[in-house]
Amino acid sequence: MIKLGFYFVLIAFVASASAIPAEYLEEYQYDPDEVHQVYSPVEVVYELQRSRRSLQPGAPNFPAPPQNGGGWSVNPNVERGEDGNTKTSINVEHKGKDHDFHAGWGKVVRGPNKAKPTWNVGGTFRW
């Protein structure tokens, strides 16, 4: 470990000594009385407006595609109960001409009843 540290110090010394030759050191001397001004363009201020994307009560609802009795539908939901639990769920349904399919998943993600997720899958076939 000491040998590695010695090699590191030696390489750092050689690199710093060879970075600027000795004859050019006088060109790079710093003069504290010399003042340098940095170009700074006029600051441009933009007015930012954030669109509200909230699904809280009173917020505008997003238009849902019309349900014409068929096709796929996905219904995600996040709700907070009066007992302090935050429950998430997602339901997927497919309604066809002669069959229906549904699947669901739900979980309490925060609160006193936090537990493992629940899920269900089912379907029907009409003759």
C-alpha positions in Angstrom: 0.0 0.0 0.0 2.9 2.4 0.8 4.5 1.5 -2.5 1.4 2.3 -4.4 1.1 5.7 -2.6 4.7 6.5 -3.4 4.2 5.7 -7.1 1.1 7.9 -7.1 3.0 10.9 -5.6 5.9 10.3 -8.0 3.6 10.3 -11.1 1.7 13.4 -9.8 5.0 15.3 -9.4 6.3 14.3 -12.8 2.9 15.3 -14.4 2.9 18.7 -12.7 6.5 19.4 -13.6 6.0 18.5 -17.2 2.7 20.3 -17.7 4.3 23.8 -18.0 7.9 24.1 -19.0 10.0 26.3 -16.7 10.8 28.9 -19.3 7.1 29.6 -19.8 6.2 29.9 -16.1 6.6 33.7 -16.1 3.9 34.0 -18.8 1.4 32.3 -16.5 2.0 34.4 -13.4 -1.2 35.8 -11.8 -1.5 39.5 -11.2 -4.1 40.2 -8.5 -4.4 43.9 -9.6 -5.5 42.9 -13.0 -9.3 42.7 -13.3 -10.9 40.5 -15.8 -14.5 41.1 -16.9 -16.6 38.1 -17.9 -19.1 38.6 -20.7 -22.6 38.1 -19.3 -25.6 38.7 -21.6 -28.7 40.4 -20.2 -30.6 37.9 -18.3 -33.8 36.8 -20.1 -36.7 36.1 -17.8 -39.5 33.8 -19.1 -42.8 33.5 -17.4 -43.5 29.9 -16.8 -47.0 28.6 -16.4 -47.6 25.1 -15.2 -50.7 23.3 -16.3 -52.5 21.7 -13.4 -52.7 18.0 -13.8 -54.7 17.0 -10.7 -57.4 14.4 -10.3 -58.5 15.8 -7.0 -62.2 16.7 -6.4 -63.2 19.8 -8.4 -60.5 19.3 -11.1 -61.6 18.9 -14.7 -62.1 15.3 -15.9 -60.3 14.0 -18.9 -62.7 12.9 -21.6 -63.0 9.1 -21.8 -63.4 7.2 -25.1 -67.0 6.2 -25.7 -68.0 2.8 -24.5 -70.0 1.2 -27.2 -70.4 -2.2 -25.6 -67.2 -3.8 -26.8 -63.4 -3.6 -26.9 -60.8 -3.2 -24.2 -61.1 -0.8 -21.3 -58.5 -0.1 -18.6 -59.6 1.6 -15.4 -56.8 2.7 -12.9 -57.8 4.1 -9.6 -56.1 5.6 -6.5 -58.3 6.5 -3.5 -57.8 7.4 0.1 -60.2 6.1 2.6 -61.4 7.7 5.8 -59.4 5.3 7.9 -56.1 6.6 6.4 -55.5 3.9 3.9 -54.4 4.7 0.3 -55.6 2.0 -2.0 -54.5 1.6 -5.7 -56.3 -0.7 -8.2 -56.4 -1.3 -11.9 -59.1 -3.2 -13.7 -58.9 -4.5 -17.3 -62.0 -5.6 -19.2 -62.6 -6.9 -22.7 -66.1 -7.3 -24.0 -66.5 -9.1 -27.2 -69.5 -10.4 -29.2 -69.6 -13.8 -27.6 -67.1 -13.5 -24.7 -66.1 -11.2 -21.8 -62.8 -11.1 -19.9 -61.9 -9.2 -16.8 -58.8 -9.0 -14.6 -58.0 -6.8 -11.6 -55.2 -5.9 -9.2 -55.3 -3.9 -6.0 -53.1 -3.0 -3.1 -53.2 -0.8 0.0 -49.9 1.1 -0.5 -50.0 3.3 2.6 -51.8 3.2 5.8 -52.6 0.8 8.7 -54.0 -2.0 6.5 -50.9 -2.1 4.2 -50.6 -5.7 2.9 -49.8 -7.9 0.0 -51.6 -7.2 -3.3 -54.9 -8.8 -4.3 -55.8 -9.9 -7.8 -58.5 -11.6 -9.8 -59.0 -13.0 -13.3 -62.2 -14.2 -14.8 -64.2 -14.5 -18.0 -67.4 -15.8 -19.6 -68.2 -17.3 -22.9 -71.7 -17.1 -24.4 -73.0 -19.9 -26.7 
